[in-house]
Amino acid sequence: MRKNRSKSPTKMPIVGDIVEIIVKPYNKNKKVTGKVKRVLTKKKNHTRGHKVMLEDGTVGRMISILKNKSKSKSKV
């Protein structure tokens, strides 16, 4: 039986969110903040953090969403 490494899985980011990520190699713990260009993880929830690509091309696992992209929904 596998143990969950994280107490709570991270939420799915969307393109345009401002996020904080850890860049590979993970042993250096380099944290970067940026705007999401692509979400590379397909699952809705991920225990180790969603893998994302920032607008500057940096790829890493998401730690937290700092600012959500505003969603505008119109009712028809």
C-alpha positions in Angstrom: 0.0 0.0 0.0 1.4 3.4 -1.0 1.5 6.2 1.5 0.5 9.8 0.6 3.5 12.0 0.8 1.5 15.2 1.0 -1.3 15.8 3.4 -3.4 17.6 0.8 -3.1 17.4 -3.0 -2.5 20.6 -4.9 -5.4 22.1 -6.9 -5.3 22.2 -10.7 -3.7 25.4 -12.0 -5.0 27.1 -15.2 -3.2 29.1 -17.9 -2.6 32.6 -16.6 -2.4 31.8 -12.9 0.6 33.2 -11.0 2.2 30.3 -9.2 5.3 29.4 -7.2 7.2 26.3 -8.4 10.3 24.2 -7.4 12.6 23.9 -10.4 14.5 20.7 -11.2 16.9 19.4 -9.8 14.7 19.2 -6.7 17.6 18.8 -4.3 18.6 22.5 -4.8 15.1 23.7 -3.8 15.2 26.6 -6.2 11.8 28.4 -5.9 10.5 30.5 -8.9 7.4 32.6 -9.3 5.8 33.1 -12.7 2.7 33.0 -14.9 1.5 29.6 -16.2 1.9 29.1 -19.9 1.1 25.3 -20.0 -0.1 22.7 -17.5 1.9 19.5 -18.1 0.1 17.2 -15.6 -3.2 15.8 -16.8 -4.6 14.7 -13.5 -7.0 17.0 -11.6 -5.2 16.3 -8.3 -1.6 15.5 -7.8 0.1 14.6 -4.5 3.6 16.0 -5.4 2.3 19.1 -7.2 1.3 19.7 -10.8 4.1 20.1 -13.3 3.7 23.4 -15.2 5.7 25.5 -17.7 6.0 29.2 -17.0 5.9 31.9 -19.7 9.7 32.1 -19.6 10.1 28.4 -20.3 10.9 27.2 -16.8 9.4 23.8 -15.9 8.8 22.7 -12.3 6.3 21.3 -9.8 3.8 23.8 -8.4 4.0 24.6 -4.7 1.1 27.1 -4.5 -1.1 29.3 -6.5 -0.4 32.9 -5.6 -3.0 34.6 -7.8 -5.9 33.0 -9.7 -6.6 34.2 -13.2 -10.0 35.9 -13.0 -12.7 33.9 -14.6 -15.4 35.7 -16.5 -18.5 33.6 -17.0 -21.6 35.0 -18.7 -25.0 33.4 -18.4 -26.9 32.9 -21.6 
